[in-house]
Amino acid sequence: MIKKVLITFATVAVAAASAATYHVQLLEPSMVNGNELKAGEYKLEVNNDTAVFKSGRKTTEAKVKVESANEKFGATSFRYDRSSDGRLKLQEVRIGGSNTRIVFAN
């Protein structure tokens, strides 16, 4: 019985460790997975290889890879690529106060 409880607890702990929620503010309209996100505040939920931007009832989902940098980031920052039509495509989010880097799939 104790082994079963410990295995269940370990499974829940691993699942919780792989999920994270951040509050971010986009200063520019940004393309994520073919969808345009307006400038504004978003809740960014990351679970394994999926990120979900939430603002009110609207959600946008994208595949990501979570990486660890060698140093902590001083502030949350964004890395963009400009598409041929001039739109800003979100490439990466660096989470301030952590060494977490969220890299968006192409």
C-alpha positions, 0 to 999 in steps of 0.5 A, spaced: 500 500 500 505 504 501 509 503 495 502 504 491 502 511 494 509 513 493 509 511 486 502 515 485 505 521 489 512 521 484 507 521 478 503 527 480 510 530 482 513 529 475 507 531 472 506 538 476 514 539 475 513 539 467 507 544 467 508 552 469 504 558 468 507 565 467 504 572 466 507 575 460 505 582 456 506 582 449 508 589 447 507 588 439 502 584 435 505 577 435 504 571 430 504 564 434 502 558 430 499 562 424 495 566 429 496 573 431 496 575 438 494 582 439 499 586 444 497 585 451 497 581 457 497 573 457 497 567 461 502 563 458 501 555 460 507 551 458 506 543 459 511 539 456 511 541 449 505 545 448 504 552 450 498 556 451 497 563 450 490 565 454 487 572 454 480 572 456 476 566 453 481 566 447 487 561 447 492 560 442 496 553 442 503 552 439 508 546 440 515 549 444 521 546 447 523 548 454 530 549 455 535 551 460 540 557 459 546 558 463 544 564 467 538 567 469 534 572 465 533 579 469 527 580 465 522 577 461 524 578 454 521 576 447 525 574 440 522 575 434 523 573 426 520 578 421 516 574 416 516 577 409 509 580 410 512 584 415 509 581 421 513 579 427 513 571 429 514 569 436 521 565 436 522 565 443 520 567 450 525 568 456 522 568 463 525 573 467 528 571 474 529 564 471 533 560 466 527 558 462 527 559 455 521 557 451 523 556 444 517 555 439 517 550 433 517 553 426 
